[in-house]
Amino acid sequence: DGQALRRAIERTAFPAATDDSRPVLACVLFENRDGAVRLAAADGFRLAVTTLPAGAADVGAFKVPVLVHRCAALALADVIGKYTGPVAFRVDKWSIQASVNGSTLVARRGEGTFPNYEQIIPRQCRTTILADTGELRAALAPLAKGIPRGYAPLLTVTTAPDGNGLTLSAISGENGGRSSATVNAAVEGAPVTAALNARYLADELAVSGPTVEWRIMTPDSPFVFAGPDRLAVVMPMHIFDRKSPGR
């Protein structure tokens, strides 16, 4: 329905590029995947993929993948998301139309071909972390805020050797000291120390369910955040990259 579509767009569109120098990556992809409407967006550093619940939208309109500019997709979410009921899509060569309960929004289709995002999604992992979203968000917020201007927003994540906990660490203050916080977590597999952009983790936590499932193959491999209807991939950062422009 309209509310499910709004939720899917809001959980998918934010990784899309915010400038038009890469027009394809400034769009959200709508496609028919295994009989369901799937949305995807990426900017080269992260990827979000969300599948709409069965019956929430007419999948038959997407005989070919359709690109919708990020701003138009968010406008679609704002208008259509006010209504319940199935969303009817109509796609032609130049535009996409979405209708629900008598309200219709028309957006121009983007041009180009969206990258084959499936090939960048890791299929294996050595470490799986399960943590409470609220607790992780509360631990992250002061660490991210304390990173001084001019430093990369690098967050180091270290799992406890016994598999019971997770430590977050970030540079704090102009003298290059560090602050850390420990979070309860269930860790399966090999202990790991890895790093990622603190802002990207905050964005993921903002759209996650009650529990975060975080999969890591190696510290240099893309990280996967997995849920029942959504998957995200975030590229790692290098721990030695202490003072460099943020990505």
Disulfide bonds with the S-S distance in Angstrom:
none
